[in-house]
């Protein structure tokens, strides 16, 4: 069986959020395609937080190259997918290395200036959206780019789907306690709309501590490090899924929300253009609260159109076909 290394940061493997979910999904899909995905990450943990000065993630990646290369060489791996720009120098050691970014040097993101030099030497990438493919070409001149979505778990989306369990005033937000995710906006919405039941879900236990700095309204429920089963069950019970981030490379919870037939409120930034179905409404800080309230007031319990669109565009079957075609070329 052909081996492919998947290089991610230690903290990405440790937390119950996007990168870890992607890693496990890729490993399972690859196994069905006759490819073994080997998880590789540095032993050293540079920082448990995102941007402590002097411990920015890209610096941490650079000082961990010896550990990462030792793991790759010890497993006789010749093909590597890396998810963070700090490991771009792997192409100096392995010609078959490809970037699958969980972040992108967009001005909306913290630390984007530090990411930019690494992206300048990328020559091959897999991205999740057509928007990112265009950005790679227009901003960095990279043309060897495959678009493969992170497919949601179809079985869970079917198993947990129950329109009779939808609670009309329940609003769901999933994210991190980071400035570009705007948890402050969600808390303010809850303050202004005490009739709504607002659930905020965070990927890691570390956010339990950081969220203590906020005054949490009585109608907000905080949840941390939920399993996929728990997320889909909570998603099913919610009427509206709201994302207010400044930028995303894919926004996996948005595609899962579509798959569960949620009425979706999202940012109007073009990076969210793939979230494009009948009951997915784009807005901004000036009108989000009104949009969320209008979505909650909809006579629909769920959107069949959103659900159909998600299964057609973002299911694990779509992801599997994308990687089958990619591996057939890349591992030849």
C-alpha positions as a Markdown table, in Angstrom:
| # | Residue | x | y | z |
|---|---|---|---|---|
| 1 | Unk | 0.0 | 0.0 | 0.0 |
| 2 | Unk | 1.3 | 3.4 | -1.0 |
| 3 | Unk | 2.1 | 5.7 | 2.0 |
| 4 | Unk | 1.4 | 9.4 | 2.1 |
| 5 | Unk | 2.5 | 11.6 | 5.0 |
| 6 | Unk | 0.0 | 14.1 | 6.4 |
| 7 | Unk | 2.0 | 16.9 | 8.2 |
| 8 | Unk | 0.0 | 19.0 | 10.6 |
| 9 | Unk | 0.8 | 20.8 | 13.8 |
| 10 | Unk | 0.6 | 18.9 | 17.1 |
| 11 | Unk | -2.2 | 21.2 | 18.3 |
| 12 | Unk | -4.2 | 20.5 | 15.1 |
| 13 | Unk | -4.1 | 16.8 | 15.8 |
| 14 | Unk | -5.0 | 17.4 | 19.4 |
| 15 | Unk | -8.2 | 19.4 | 19.0 |
| 16 | Unk | -11.8 | 18.4 | 18.0 |
| 17 | Unk | -12.1 | 20.8 | 15.1 |
| 18 | Unk | -11.6 | 21.2 | 11.4 |
| 19 | Unk | -8.0 | 20.0 | 10.8 |
| 20 | Unk | -8.4 | 16.9 | 13.0 |
| 21 | Unk | -11.8 | 16.0 | 11.4 |
| 22 | Unk | -10.2 | 16.5 | 7.9 |
| 23 | Unk | -7.2 | 14.3 | 8.8 |
| 24 | Unk | -9.4 | 11.4 | 10.0 |
| 25 | Unk | -11.8 | 11.8 | 7.0 |
| 26 | Unk | -8.8 | 11.7 | 4.6 |
| 27 | Unk | -7.3 | 8.7 | 6.3 |
| 28 | Unk | -10.5 | 6.7 | 6.0 |
| 29 | Unk | -11.2 | 7.7 | 2.4 |
| 30 | Unk | -7.6 | 7.0 | 1.4 |
| 31 | Unk | -7.7 | 3.5 | 2.9 |
| 32 | Unk | -10.7 | 2.7 | 0.7 |
| 33 | Unk | -8.5 | 3.9 | -2.3 |
| 34 | Unk | -5.5 | 1.7 | -1.2 |
| 35 | Unk | -3.5 | 4.6 | 0.2 |
| 36 | Unk | -2.1 | 4.7 | 3.8 |
| 37 | Unk | -2.2 | 8.2 | 5.3 |
| 38 | Unk | 0.5 | 8.5 | 8.0 |
| 39 | Unk | 0.0 | 11.3 | 10.6 |
| 40 | Unk | 3.2 | 13.3 | 11.2 |
| 41 | Unk | 3.6 | 16.2 | 13.6 |
| 42 | Unk | 6.4 | 17.8 | 15.7 |
| 43 | Unk | 6.9 | 16.4 | 19.2 |
| 44 | Unk | 7.7 | 19.9 | 20.4 |
| 45 | Unk | 4.7 | 22.1 | 21.1 |
| 46 | Unk | 5.8 | 25.7 | 20.5 |
| 47 | Unk | 2.7 | 27.3 | 22.0 |
| 48 | Unk | -0.8 | 26.3 | 22.9 |
| 49 | Unk | -2.1 | 29.7 | 21.8 |
| 50 | Unk | -2.2 | 31.2 | 18.3 |
| 51 | Unk | -0.2 | 34.4 | 18.4 |
| 52 | Unk | 2.0 | 34.9 | 21.5 |
| 53 | Unk | 4.9 | 37.1 | 20.2 |
| 54 | Unk | 8.0 | 35.1 | 19.6 |
| 55 | Unk | 6.0 | 31.9 | 19.4 |
| 56 | Unk | 4.0 | 32.4 | 16.2 |
| 57 | Unk | 3.2 | 29.2 | 14.5 |
| 58 | Unk | 5.3 | 29.6 | 11.4 |
| 59 | Unk | 8.4 | 30.1 | 13.5 |
| 60 | Unk | 7.5 | 27.0 | 15.4 |
| 61 | Unk | 7.2 | 25.0 | 12.2 |
| 62 | Unk | 10.7 | 26.1 | 11.1 |
| 63 | Unk | 12.4 | 25.0 | 14.3 |
| 64 | Unk | 10.6 | 21.6 | 14.1 |
| 65 | Unk | 11.9 | 20.6 | 10.6 |
| 66 | Unk | 14.4 | 18.0 | 11.9 |
| 67 | Unk | 11.7 | 16.2 | 13.9 |
| 68 | Unk | 9.3 | 16.2 | 11.0 |
| 69 | Unk | 11.9 | 15.0 | 8.5 |
| 70 | Unk | 13.1 | 12.2 | 10.8 |
| 71 | Unk | 9.5 | 10.9 | 11.0 |
| 72 | Unk | 9.1 | 11.1 | 7.2 |
| 73 | Unk | 12.4 | 9.3 | 6.5 |
| 74 | Unk | 11.9 | 6.6 | 9.1 |
| 75 | Unk | 8.6 | 5.7 | 7.4 |
| 76 | Unk | 10.2 | 5.7 | 3.9 |
| 77 | Unk | 7.6 | 8.3 | 2.8 |
| 78 | Unk | 8.1 | 10.0 | -0.6 |
| 79 | Unk | 4.7 | 11.8 | -0.9 |
| 80 | Unk | 3.6 | 14.4 | 1.7 |
| 81 | Unk | 0.5 | 16.6 | 2.1 |
| 82 | Unk | 1.2 | 19.5 | 4.6 |
| 83 | Unk | -1.5 | 21.7 | 5.9 |
| 84 | Unk | 0.4 | 24.8 | 7.2 |
| 85 | Unk | 2.6 | 27.2 | 5.2 |
| 86 | Unk | 5.5 | 26.9 | 7.7 |
| 87 | Unk | 6.3 | 23.4 | 6.3 |
| 88 | Unk | 6.6 | 24.7 | 2.7 |
| 89 | Unk | 10.3 | 24.0 | 2.8 |
| 90 | Unk | 9.5 | 20.3 | 2.7 |
| 91 | Unk | 9.7 | 20.7 | -1.1 |
| 92 | Unk | 13.4 | 21.1 | -0.7 |
| 93 | Unk | 13.6 | 17.5 | 0.7 |
| 94 | Unk | 10.7 | 15.8 | -1.0 |
| 95 | Unk | 9.7 | 16.8 | -4.6 |
| 96 | Unk | 6.3 | 15.2 | -4.1 |
| 97 | Unk | 5.0 | 17.6 | -1.5 |
| 98 | Unk | 1.7 | 19.4 | -1.8 |
| 99 | Unk | 0.1 | 22.1 | 0.4 |
| 100 | Unk | -3.5 | 21.7 | 1.6 |
| 101 | Unk | -4.0 | 25.0 | 3.4 |
| 102 | Unk | -6.2 | 25.3 | 6.6 |
| 103 | Unk | -5.3 | 29.0 | 6.5 |
| 104 | Unk | -4.4 | 31.5 | 3.8 |
| 105 | Unk | -2.5 | 34.8 | 3.8 |
| 106 | Unk | -5.5 | 37.0 | 3.6 |
| 107 | Unk | -5.4 | 40.5 | 5.3 |
| 108 | Unk | -8.4 | 39.4 | 7.4 |
| 109 | Unk | -6.4 | 36.8 | 9.2 |
| 110 | Unk | -4.0 | 37.2 | 12.1 |
| 111 | Unk | -0.4 | 36.7 | 11.1 |
| 112 | Unk | -1.0 | 36.8 | 7.4 |
| 113 | Unk | 2.2 | 38.9 | 6.8 |
| 114 | Unk | 4.2 | 36.0 | 8.3 |
| 115 | Unk | 2.5 | 33.5 | 6.0 |
| 116 | Unk | 3.1 | 35.3 | 2.7 |
| 117 | Unk | 6.8 | 34.5 | 2.2 |
| 118 | Unk | 6.0 | 30.8 | 2.5 |
| 119 | Unk | 3.3 | 30.9 | 0.0 |
| 120 | Unk | 5.7 | 32.5 | -2.4 |
| 121 | Unk | 7.5 | 29.2 | -2.8 |
| 122 | Unk | 4.5 | 26.9 | -3.1 |
| 123 | Unk | 4.3 | 25.2 | -6.5 |
| 124 | Unk | 1.5 | 22.6 | -6.0 |
| 125 | Unk | -1.7 | 22.8 | -3.8 |
| 126 | Unk | -5.0 | 21.2 | -3.1 |
| 127 | Unk | -7.7 | 23.7 | -2.0 |
| 128 | Unk | -11.3 | 23.4 | -0.9 |
| 129 | Unk | -12.9 | 26.0 | -3.1 |
| 130 | Unk | -12.7 | 27.7 | -6.5 |
| 131 | Unk | -12.2 | 31.0 | -4.7 |
| 132 | Unk | -8.9 | 29.7 | -3.2 |
| 133 | Unk | -7.8 | 28.3 | -6.6 |
| 134 | Unk | -8.3 | 31.7 | -8.1 |
| 135 | Unk | -6.4 | 33.4 | -5.2 |
| 136 | Unk | -3.4 | 31.0 | -5.6 |
| 137 | Unk | -3.2 | 32.0 | -9.3 |
| 138 | Unk | -3.8 | 35.7 | -8.9 |
| 139 | Unk | -1.8 | 36.4 | -5.8 |
| 140 | Unk | 1.0 | 33.9 | -5.9 |
| 141 | Unk | 1.0 | 32.7 | -9.6 |
| 142 | Unk | 0.4 | 29.0 | -8.6 |
| 143 | Unk | -1.5 | 27.2 | -11.3 |
| 144 | Unk | -1.1 | 23.5 | -10.3 |
| 145 | Unk | -4.1 | 23.5 | -8.0 |
| 146 | Unk | -6.8 | 20.8 | -7.4 |
| 147 | Unk | -10.1 | 21.7 | -5.8 |
| 148 | Unk | -11.4 | 19.0 | -3.4 |
| 149 | Unk | -13.9 | 19.8 | -0.7 |
| 150 | Unk | -13.7 | 18.4 | 2.8 |
| 151 | Unk | -16.7 | 16.1 | 2.6 |
| 152 | Unk | -19.2 | 15.9 | 5.4 |
| 153 | Unk | -20.1 | 12.6 | 7.0 |
| 154 | Unk | -23.2 | 11.5 | 5.0 |
| 155 | Unk | -24.2 | 8.8 | 7.4 |
| 156 | Unk | -24.3 | 11.3 | 10.3 |
| 157 | Unk | -26.2 | 13.8 | 8.2 |
| 158 | Unk | -28.9 | 11.1 | 7.5 |
| 159 | Unk | -28.9 | 9.6 | 11.0 |
| 160 | Unk | -29.4 | 12.8 | 12.9 |
| 161 | Unk | -31.8 | 14.5 | 10.5 |
| 162 | Unk | -35.2 | 15.0 | 12.3 |
| 163 | Unk | -37.1 | 18.1 | 11.4 |
| 164 | Unk | -39.5 | 17.5 | 14.3 |
| 165 | Unk | -36.7 | 18.1 | 16.8 |
| 166 | Unk | -35.9 | 21.7 | 15.4 |
| 167 | Unk | -36.3 | 24.4 | 18.1 |
| 168 | Unk | -37.5 | 27.6 | 16.4 |
| 169 | Unk | -35.5 | 30.1 | 18.5 |
| 170 | Unk | -32.2 | 28.1 | 18.6 |
| 171 | Unk | -29.3 | 29.8 | 16.8 |
| 172 | Unk | -26.0 | 27.9 | 16.4 |
| 173 | Unk | -22.5 | 29.3 | 15.9 |
| 174 | Unk | -19.3 | 27.2 | 15.7 |
| 175 | Unk | -15.9 | 28.7 | 15.9 |
| 176 | Unk | -12.9 | 29.7 | 18.0 |
| 177 | Unk | -12.2 | 32.5 | 20.4 |
| 178 | Unk | -10.2 | 34.5 | 17.9 |
| 179 | Unk | -10.8 | 38.0 | 16.7 |
| 180 | Unk | -11.4 | 37.1 | 13.1 |
| 181 | Unk | -14.2 | 34.6 | 14.2 |
| 182 | Unk | -16.1 | 37.4 | 15.9 |
| 183 | Unk | -17.5 | 35.7 | 19.0 |
| 184 | Unk | -18.0 | 39.1 | 20.5 |
| 185 | Unk | -20.7 | 39.8 | 17.8 |
| 186 | Unk | -22.6 | 36.6 | 18.8 |
| 187 | Unk | -22.6 | 37.5 | 22.4 |
| 188 | Unk | -23.9 | 41.0 | 21.5 |
| 189 | Unk | -26.6 | 39.5 | 19.4 |
| 190 | Unk | -27.7 | 37.3 | 22.3 |
| 191 | Unk | -27.8 | 40.3 | 24.6 |
| 192 | Unk | -30.0 | 42.2 | 22.2 |
| 193 | Unk | -32.3 | 39.2 | 21.5 |
| 194 | Unk | -33.0 | 37.6 | 24.9 |
| 195 | Unk | -35.9 | 35.5 | 23.3 |
| 196 | Unk | -33.3 | 33.5 | 21.4 |
| 197 | Unk | -31.4 | 30.4 | 22.6 |
| 198 | Unk | -27.8 | 30.8 | 21.3 |
| 199 | Unk | -25.3 | 27.9 | 21.3 |
| 200 | Unk | -21.6 | 28.7 | 20.8 |
| 201 | Unk | -19.4 | 25.7 | 20.1 |
| 202 | Unk | -15.6 | 25.8 | 20.4 |
| 203 | Unk | -13.2 | 23.2 | 19.0 |
| 204 | Unk | -10.8 | 23.0 | 21.9 |
| 205 | Unk | -10.9 | 22.8 | 25.7 |
| 206 | Unk | -8.4 | 25.7 | 25.8 |
| 207 | Unk | -11.2 | 28.1 | 24.9 |
| 208 | Unk | -12.9 | 27.4 | 28.3 |
| 209 | Unk | -10.3 | 29.6 | 29.8 |
| 210 | Unk | -10.2 | 32.3 | 27.2 |
| 211 | Unk | -14.0 | 32.8 | 27.1 |
| 212 | Unk | -13.9 | 33.8 | 30.8 |
| 213 | Unk | -12.9 | 37.3 | 29.7 |
| 214 | Unk | -16.4 | 37.8 | 28.3 |
| 215 | Unk | -19.7 | 38.6 | 30.1 |
| 216 | Unk | -21.8 | 35.7 | 28.9 |
| 217 | Unk | -25.6 | 36.5 | 28.6 |
| 218 | Unk | -28.0 | 34.0 | 30.3 |
| 219 | Unk | -29.4 | 32.9 | 26.9 |
| 220 | Unk | -26.0 | 31.7 | 25.7 |
| 221 | Unk | -24.8 | 28.1 | 26.1 |
| 222 | Unk | -21.1 | 27.4 | 25.6 |
| 223 | Unk | -19.9 | 24.0 | 24.4 |
| 224 | Unk | -16.3 | 22.8 | 24.0 |
| 225 | Unk | -14.7 | 20.0 | 22.0 |
| 226 | Unk | -17.9 | 18.2 | 21.0 |
| 227 | Unk | -17.7 | 14.9 | 19.0 |
| 228 | Unk | -19.0 | 14.9 | 15.4 |
| 229 | Unk | -22.1 | 13.0 | 16.7 |
| 230 | Unk | -22.8 | 15.7 | 19.3 |
| 231 | Unk | -22.3 | 18.5 | 16.7 |
| 232 | Unk | -24.7 | 16.9 | 14.2 |
| 233 | Unk | -27.3 | 16.3 | 16.9 |
| 234 | Unk | -27.0 | 20.0 | 18.1 |
| 235 | Unk | -27.0 | 21.1 | 14.5 |
| 236 | Unk | -30.3 | 19.2 | 13.8 |
| 237 | Unk | -32.0 | 20.9 | 16.8 |
| 238 | Unk | -31.1 | 24.4 | 15.6 |
| 239 | Unk | -33.2 | 26.5 | 13.3 |
| 240 | Unk | -30.4 | 28.8 | 12.1 |
| 241 | Unk | -26.7 | 28.3 | 11.6 |
| 242 | Unk | -24.8 | 31.6 | 11.7 |
| 243 | Unk | -21.2 | 32.3 | 10.6 |
| 244 | Unk | -19.7 | 35.7 | 11.1 |
| 245 | Unk | -16.0 | 35.1 | 10.5 |
| 246 | Unk | -14.0 | 37.5 | 8.4 |
| 247 | Unk | -12.4 | 34.8 | 6.2 |
| 248 | Unk | -12.4 | 31.0 | 5.8 |
| 249 | Unk | -10.6 | 28.6 | 3.6 |
| 250 | Unk | -13.6 | 26.3 | 3.5 |
| 251 | Unk | -15.9 | 26.7 | 6.6 |
| 252 | Unk | -16.7 | 23.0 | 7.2 |
| 253 | Unk | -19.5 | 23.7 | 9.7 |
| 254 | Unk | -21.3 | 25.7 | 7.0 |
| 255 | Unk | -21.4 | 22.8 | 4.7 |
| 256 | Unk | -22.6 | 20.5 | 7.5 |
| 257 | Unk | -25.3 | 23.0 | 8.3 |
| 258 | Unk | -26.5 | 23.0 | 4.7 |
| 259 | Unk | -26.5 | 19.2 | 4.8 |
| 260 | Unk | -28.7 | 19.3 | 7.9 |
| 261 | Unk | -31.1 | 21.6 | 6.1 |
| 262 | Unk | -30.4 | 24.6 | 8.3 |
| 263 | Unk | -31.3 | 28.1 | 7.2 |
| 264 | Unk | -27.8 | 29.7 | 6.9 |
| 265 | Unk | -26.6 | 33.2 | 7.6 |
| 266 | Unk | -23.1 | 33.8 | 6.4 |
| 267 | Unk | -20.6 | 36.6 | 5.5 |
| 268 | Unk | -20.8 | 38.3 | 2.1 |
| 269 | Unk | -17.0 | 37.8 | 1.5 |
| 270 | Unk | -16.3 | 36.0 | -1.8 |
| 271 | Unk | -14.5 | 33.2 | 0.1 |
| 272 | Unk | -18.0 | 32.0 | 1.0 |
| 273 | Unk | -19.4 | 31.9 | -2.5 |
| 274 | Unk | -19.5 | 28.1 | -2.5 |
| 275 | Unk | -22.1 | 28.3 | 0.3 |
| 276 | Unk | -24.7 | 29.2 | -2.3 |
| 277 | Unk | -28.2 | 27.7 | -2.0 |
| 278 | Unk | -31.7 | 29.0 | -1.8 |
| 279 | Unk | -31.8 | 29.5 | 2.0 |
| 280 | Unk | -28.2 | 30.7 | 2.5 |
| 281 | Unk | -28.2 | 34.5 | 3.2 |
| 282 | Unk | -25.1 | 36.7 | 3.0 |
| 283 | Unk | -24.7 | 39.8 | 5.2 |
| 284 | Unk | -22.4 | 41.8 | 7.3 |
| 285 | Unk | -22.2 | 43.6 | 10.7 |
| 286 | Unk | -24.8 | 46.1 | 9.7 |
| 287 | Unk | -27.6 | 43.6 | 9.0 |
| 288 | Unk | -26.6 | 40.2 | 10.4 |
| 289 | Unk | -28.8 | 40.5 | 13.5 |
| 290 | Unk | -31.8 | 41.2 | 11.4 |
| 291 | Unk | -30.9 | 38.4 | 9.0 |
| 292 | Unk | -30.6 | 35.9 | 11.8 |
| 293 | Unk | -34.0 | 37.0 | 13.2 |
| 294 | Unk | -35.6 | 36.8 | 9.8 |
| 295 | Unk | -34.2 | 33.3 | 9.4 |
| 296 | Unk | -35.4 | 32.2 | 12.8 |
| 297 | Unk | -38.9 | 33.6 | 11.9 |
| 298 | Unk | -39.1 | 31.6 | 8.7 |
| 299 | Unk | -42.1 | 29.2 | 8.5 |
| 300 | Unk | -39.8 | 26.6 | 7.2 |
| 301 | Unk | -38.5 | 24.0 | 9.7 |
| 302 | Unk | -35.7 | 23.1 | 7.4 |
| 303 | Unk | -34.5 | 23.8 | 3.9 |
| 304 | Unk | -34.7 | 20.8 | 1.5 |
| 305 | Unk | -32.9 | 22.8 | -1.1 |
| 306 | Unk | -29.9 | 23.5 | 1.2 |
| 307 | Unk | -29.7 | 19.8 | 2.1 |
| 308 | Unk | -29.9 | 18.6 | -1.5 |
| 309 | Unk | -27.2 | 21.2 | -2.6 |
| 310 | Unk | -24.8 | 20.0 | 0.2 |
| 311 | Unk | -25.1 | 16.4 | -0.7 |
| 312 | Unk | -24.5 | 17.1 | -4.3 |
| 313 | Unk | -21.5 | 19.4 | -3.7 |
| 314 | Unk | -19.8 | 18.6 | -0.4 |
| 315 | Unk | -20.5 | 15.0 | 0.6 |
| 316 | Unk | -17.8 | 12.5 | 1.5 |
| 317 | Unk | -18.6 | 10.8 | -1.8 |
| 318 | Unk | -17.5 | 14.0 | -3.6 |
| 319 | Unk | -14.4 | 14.2 | -1.5 |
| 320 | Unk | -13.6 | 10.5 | -2.2 |
| 321 | Unk | -13.9 | 11.0 | -6.0 |
| 322 | Unk | -11.7 | 14.1 | -5.8 |
| 323 | Unk | -8.9 | 12.2 | -4.0 |
| 324 | Unk | -9.2 | 9.2 | -6.2 |
| 325 | Unk | -8.5 | 11.4 | -9.3 |
| 326 | Unk | -5.8 | 13.2 | -7.4 |
| 327 | Unk | -4.0 | 10.1 | -6.1 |
| 328 | Unk | -4.2 | 8.4 | -9.5 |
| 329 | Unk | -2.1 | 11.3 | -11.0 |
| 330 | Unk | 0.1 | 12.2 | -8.1 |
| 331 | Unk | 1.1 | 8.7 | -6.9 |
| 332 | Unk | 1.6 | 7.3 | -10.4 |
